[in-house]
Amino acid sequence: MATHGVLIQNRTAAKDVGAFNRSVVSGSDIDNGFVFYMAGINNSGSSEVWDVRQPTTGSLTNLWMAASPEIVLTASKYRGIDPDPRNFYNSASYVFDAILPQIGDIITLTDDNLITGAGVGSAYAIATLDSYKFTWSASAYASSLTVLKWLQTTYISIGSGGIDTQRVAAYRFSVVNNSPLP
């Protein structure tokens, strides 16, 4: 079974400021911790629901992040039975929660939120063209990107109920760049 990205909001302004929270909808499945830009209000009859799009050229800053409560919905439509947050994702065409990360916010993300490959564990994670995920980077080379500074490698405990490994690697970051609301 494929796993999905996990986000922990260790310290975020969005927990206290309503303006940094939105209800959004996407045409594709979105993991918590994925980033995107707002494409405008959804016109399908829902008020205060925004459409989201994958970051593209010119939209790599002022990005929002999926941040819904991780209540897994099973194939037979039962909620809350599966305790593993890696099995949770925001389903396409369903409204979910998003936050606007602020400079100084502390968040933790799992590997599934980051593009793997060269540079894993580098000093920064930056927004990426045509991807909902961050990419590892040795520097925060562009001030026009959404940038996370790596603080430490840590673990997230998974309540599997079995004897297997019940921890997964995760990375704690501080938001060092994301433009304020327009």
Secondary structure, DSSP 4 states (H G I P E B T S, - for coil): ------EEEEE-GGGT-GGGEEEEE-SS-B-TT-EEEEEEE--SS-TTEEEEE---TT-SSS-EEE------B-TTS-BS----GGG--B-TTS-EEEE---TT-EEEEEGGGEE-STTTT-SEEEE-TT-SSEEEESS---TTS-EEEEEEEEEEE---SSSS--EEEEEEEEEEE-PPP-
